[in-house]
Amino acid sequence: MSTLRGKTLFITGASRGIGKAIALRAARDGANIVIAAKTSEPHPKLPGTIHSAAEDIEKAGGQALPLMVDIRYEDQISAAVEQAVARFGGIDICVNNASAISLTGTLETPMKKYDLMNQVNARGTYATSQACLPHLLRAANPHILNLSPPLSLDPKWFSNHVAYTMAKYGMSMCVLGMAAEFKDPGVAVNALWPRTTIWTAAMAMIGGQEAARGCRTPDIMADAAHAILTSNSREVTGQFFIDEDLLRSRGVTDFEPYAVEKGAELMPDYFLD
């Protein structure tokens, strides 16, 4: 399968950044996109809402269903899944993209921030997958894709931001467990992580505008996600893909178009040796 035409994707955090890029790539195939995100009104610091994303998705050739969802609350997830199924007849793909980040040490991380990261990243991913799975089990070539890193117990990935690492690794542990649990029914569960930092609104808040030159655009993640989601779900599961490595394996050799600033030295992302 080389296209997502007619497929329904439930994407968390798809109002901006990597989630929106994945949505737009699928929309160009003619897919249906459920935009499950919190921003329904313009944010003072972050661009994009579920409604502006829906407009862009439909301009790209897809159908969009913008739904205001805070994935910390399972009732909101369940309601969104019900609306998605009522609108499009089912769900073929679940993309767990929504995430909260705070690169702070133990003494600098208030429990409110700890709770936010773990509720959104680990718990939100688990809850969204759980709500989508009854419909994925009835779909042809179903996929769950988590935007999370490969697992490593090297202390260097914990020492400076243990709360964030725990939250992101919670998403990755969902891949490890659910891939095995749902292998026989044929639901693929995989992870995708970038080789380099990706330029998004969140990255701008963390690193400032000057960080842009060392980043790639979200398009590389969108193209890599498309490659995974068009794979045979019974053959490609339980994998922790890295965007560049995956695309190289599919024949891509020129990565310069993905660079924010052509020729600049790229910053490696966290969790990769």
C-alpha positions in Angstrom: 0.0 0.0 0.0 1.5 3.4 -1.0 -1.4 5.7 -0.2 -3.6 6.6 2.7 -6.5 7.6 0.5 -9.8 6.9 2.3 -8.0 6.0 5.6 -9.1 7.7 8.8 -6.3 9.0 11.1 -6.9 10.0 14.7 -4.0 12.4 15.5 -3.5 13.9 18.9 -1.9 17.4 19.0 -2.4 17.9 15.3 -3.2 21.6 15.4 0.5 22.5 14.8 4.0 21.1 14.5 4.8 17.5 13.7 1.3 16.3 14.3 -0.1 18.8 11.7 2.7 17.9 9.2 1.7 14.2 9.5 -1.9 15.2 8.9 -1.1 17.3 5.9 1.0 14.5 4.3 -1.9 12.1 4.8 -4.4 14.7 3.5 -2.5 15.0 0.2 -3.4 11.3 -0.3 -7.1 12.1 0.4 -7.2 10.8 4.0 -9.7 11.7 6.7 -8.0 13.5 9.6 -9.4 13.7 13.1 -7.6 16.7 14.8 -7.7 15.9 18.5 -6.0 18.9 20.2 -6.7 21.4 22.9 -6.3 24.7 21.0 -9.7 25.8 19.7 -9.0 29.6 20.2 -5.7 31.3 19.2 -2.9 30.9 21.7 -0.9 34.0 22.6 2.4 32.3 22.0 1.7 29.3 19.8 0.3 29.5 16.2 -2.5 27.4 15.0 -5.8 26.0 16.2 -7.8 22.9 15.4 -9.9 25.0 13.0 -7.0 26.6 11.1 -5.4 23.1 10.9 -8.7 21.7 9.5 -8.8 24.4 6.8 -5.2 23.6 5.8 -6.0 19.8 5.7 -9.0 20.3 3.5 -7.0 22.6 1.2 -4.4 19.8 0.9 -7.1 17.3 -0.3 -8.3 15.6 2.9 -11.3 15.7 5.0 -11.0 17.1 8.5 -12.8 16.8 11.8 -11.5 19.3 14.4 -12.2 18.3 17.9 -11.2 20.0 21.1 -9.6 17.2 23.2 -7.5 17.3 26.3 -6.0 13.7 26.4 -5.6 13.9 30.2 -9.3 13.1 30.4 -10.6 9.8 29.0 -14.1 11.0 28.7 -13.0 13.6 26.2 -11.0 11.0 24.3 -14.0 8.6 24.2 -16.3 11.3 23.0 -13.9 12.3 20.2 -13.5 8.7 19.1 -17.3 8.3 19.0 -17.6 11.5 16.9 -14.8 10.3 14.6 -16.5 6.9 14.0 -19.9 8.6 13.5 -18.4 11.0 10.9 -16.0 8.6 9.0 -17.3 5.1 9.8 -14.3 3.9 11.7 -10.6 4.6 12.6 -7.7 3.0 10.7 -4.7 4.8 12.3 -4.0 6.3 15.7 -1.1 8.7 15.9 0.0 9.6 19.5 1.8 12.9 18.9 0.6 15.1 21.7 3.3 15.6 24.3 4.4 17.9 27.2 8.0 18.8 27.8 10.1 20.3 30.6 13.8 19.7 30.5 14.3 20.3 34.2 16.1 18.5 37.0 14.4 16.9 39.9 14.6 20.0 42.2 13.4 22.3 39.4 10.4 20.2 38.4 7.3 21.0 40.5 4.9 18.1 40.8 2.3 20.0 38.8 4.7 19.9 35.8 5.6 16.2 36.6 1.9 15.3 36.6 1.3 17.2 33.3 4.1 15.4 31.4 3.1 12.0 32.7 -0.7 12.6 32.2 -0.2 13.8 28.6 2.7 11.7 27.4 2.4 8.3 29.1 -1.2 8.2 30.3 -2.7 10.1 27.4 -1.0 7.8 24.8 -2.2 4.8 26.7 -5.8 6.1 27.0 -6.0 7.2 23.3 -4.7 3.9 22.1 -7.1 2.1 24.3 -10.1 4.1 23.0 -9.1 3.6 19.4 -8.2 -0.1 19.6 -11.8 -1.5 19.3 -12.1 0.3 15.9 -8.5 -0.5 14.8 -9.2 -4.2 15.4 -11.9 -4.0 12.8 -9.8 -2.0 10.3 -7.8 -3.1 7.3 -4.1 -2.5 7.9 -4.4 -0.8 11.3 -1.6 1.2 12.9 -0.7 2.9 16.1 2.2 5.3 15.8 3.8 6.9 18.9 6.1 9.9 18.6 8.6 8.6 21.2 12.2 7.5 21.4 13.9 4.2 21.5 14.3 2.8 25.0 17.7 3.1 26.7 18.7 2.7 30.4 21.8 4.8 29.9 21.7 7.2 32.9 22.7 10.2 30.7 19.2 10.3 29.3 17.8 10.5 32.9 20.2 12.6 34.9 19.2 16.1 33.7 15.5 15.6 33.2 14.3 12.4 34.8 10.6 13.4 34.8 10.5 14.1 31.1 12.4 11.0 30.3 10.0 8.9 32.4 7.1 10.4 30.6 8.5 9.9 27.0 9.7 6.4 27.8 6.1 5.7 29.0 5.0 6.2 25.5 7.8 4.0 24.2 6.8 1.2 26.7 3.3 1.4 25.2 4.9 0.5 21.9 6.9 -2.4 23.4 3.9 -3.9 25.2 1.0 -3.2 22.7 3.0 -4.4 19.7 3.3 -7.8 21.3 -0.2 -7.8 22.7 -1.9 -7.0 19.3 0.5 -8.7 16.9 -1.7 -11.7 16.3 -4.8 -9.5 15.5 -2.6 -7.5 13.1 -2.5 -4.1 14.7 0.9 -2.6 14.1 2.3 -0.5 17.0 5.5 1.4 16.2 7.5 4.5 17.4 9.1 7.3 15.4 11.7 9.7 16.6 13.8 12.3 14.8 17.6 12.0 14.2 17.9 15.8 14.6 15.9 18.4 16.4 12.8 19.5 14.5 11.8 23.1 14.2 8.4 23.6 15.8 6.7 26.2 18.0 7.7 24.1 21.0 11.3 24.1 19.9 11.2 27.9 19.5 10.0 28.3 23.1 12.8 26.0 24.4 15.7 27.1 22.3 14.8 30.5 21.0 14.6 31.6 17.3 18.4 31.1 16.9 18.0 27.4 17.4 16.2 27.1 14.0 19.3 26.9 11.9 20.3 23.6 13.5 16.9 22.0 12.9 15.0 20.2 10.2 11.4 20.9 9.3 8.6 18.7 10.4 8.2 17.4 6.8 10.9 14.8 7.4 8.8 13.3 10.2 5.7 13.5 8.1 7.4 11.6 5.2 8.8 9.0 7.6 5.4 8.5 9.3 3.7 8.1 5.9 6.2 5.3 5.1 5.4 3.5 8.3 1.6 3.9 8.0 1.5 2.6 4.5 3.4 -0.5 5.5 1.8 -3.9 6.0 0.7 -3.9 9.7 1.4 -7.6 10.0 5.0 -7.2 8.9 6.1 -3.9 10.5 5.4 -3.7 14.2 7.2 -3.2 17.5 9.9 -1.0 15.8 11.5 2.1 17.1 12.2 4.0 13.8 14.5 7.0 13.4 13.2 9.3 10.6 16.5 9.6 8.6 17.4 6.0 8.9 13.9 4.9 7.8 13.9 7.2 4.8 17.4 6.1 3.8 16.2 2.5 3.8 13.4 3.6 1.4 15.9 5.2 -1.0 16.0 8.8 0.1 19.6 10.2 -0.3 19.1 14.0 -0.3 18.1 15.4 3.1 19.0 19.0 2.4 15.4 20.0 1.5 14.4 19.2 5.1 16.9 21.6 6.6 15.6 24.9 8.0 18.9 26.5 6.9 20.7 24.8 4.1 24.2 23.8 4.9 23.9 24.5 8.7 25.3 22.0 11.2 22.3 20.0 12.6 21.7 19.4 16.2 21.2 15.8 17.2 18.0 15.0 19.2 17.8 13.6 22.7 17.8 9.9 23.4 20.1 8.9 20.5 23.7 7.9 20.7 
